[in-house]
């Protein structure tokens, strides 16, 4: 009986040690930054049909042409309406008080072009729309997750969605100035809430800037419109 008691005590002690270690790892976050993306979903390009005169010995045929090739879109598009302002408002002086972010020394975003335009039913690849800088005095891990996502099983908002649905937005990390390889493997953004998944790691004292390249898959059924995606990056000291 005493042996069982000792074994049980040892098991509980080990479990508590691992539990404390996990809590310590989670509590060792240094800072986090949020990266907003704007996704513009557009419909496929419209096409126009026109009759061509039949060639000698041939019957009349149809030719398909892109509407963008015409100066005047042949009346199939509604006229452009420009709203007129009712009056001019005078300039209002605004003062902003900016405060430096002390944690940007460790982690920050370098935006390049975070607005992505894609058609319904297509996959769009975007090379380095933004970069992430990271540094810390000890070994570190940068993680990512879709802000506001959960693992409740609900669909969630396009394009990151909620677990267990796979995110429609994926990434691959490359060095600055190096585009992804043609066969690069993209990782779907984590969409089951914090703490997310590892994006890249660094050694003690290492300063690095990494390109975040994106792959966006737009379902055919996705409504035309503008969507926002907010990705949170976390810097953990390991």
Beta strands, then each sheet from edge to edge (+ up, - down):
strand 1: 29-42
strand 2: 47-52
strand 3: 61-66
strand 4: 107-111
strand 5: 115-119
strand 6: 123-134
strand 7: 140-146
strand 8: 169-175
strand 9: 187-188
strand 10: 197-202
strand 11: 208-217
strand 12: 225-237
sheet 1: 5+ 1+ 12- 7+ 10-
sheet 2: 2+ 3-
sheet 3: 4+ 6- 11+ 8- 9+
end
